Every structure is written in structure tokens, then in C-alpha cells.
């Protein structure tokens, strides 16, 4: 789930997940891949962008068509299990922000 996502034509929502990972994988990589697969099947999911540096600090932004779609993903059983494991083993700290994107613009060099 890396790279720029094509934006929808109307207002939409962004969930910004900022985190600091703990050292080691501890099963994180496999669960992350599974969550990428699962979220792509969720009604209202529009895409995501994600980066992480060498120290384990990362930002993932997922894009959604509605607040209801975000709530439904938060309630997904497999996602809830991954969240619990994240608090137990994978993250030292994280913050989640839910935002409404009302406008955007971009630049691309030719």
C-alpha cells in the first residue's frame, strides 16, 4: 500500500495513524499484510499511503467514503484483534486522527 492514491472527486475522510513501533517484528509483518488485504475488501475504503523510517516512526493514512465505513472497519473482528496485539506488542505509542478532506490539490513535474 505504498504510493500516491487517486483521490475521489468529492469530499471524503482520512484516518491518520501515527505510530512508534517496538523493536523486532513479533508477527507484525504478516498481520500488516493481512490487514492490507482485508481493508481493501471493505465497503467505502478508497486507498492508503504509508511510510516508516529506520527508527520505527510511521504514518499511515487511509481514505474512506464515509464515517460509517470507518466505524465498520474499526469494528471488524480481525482488525480488532490486530489492534489488541498492537497495544500488547507492536507499538510504543500511537495516535489516530479522523479528518474530513474537503479540498485537495497536487503538483507533478513533467
Secondary structure, 3 states (H helix, E strand, C coil): CCCCCCCCCCCEEEEEEEEEECCCCCCHHHHHHHHHHHHCCCCCEEEEEEEECCCCEEEEEEEECCHHHHHHHHHCHHHHHHHHHHHHHHEEEEEEEEEEECCCCCCCCC
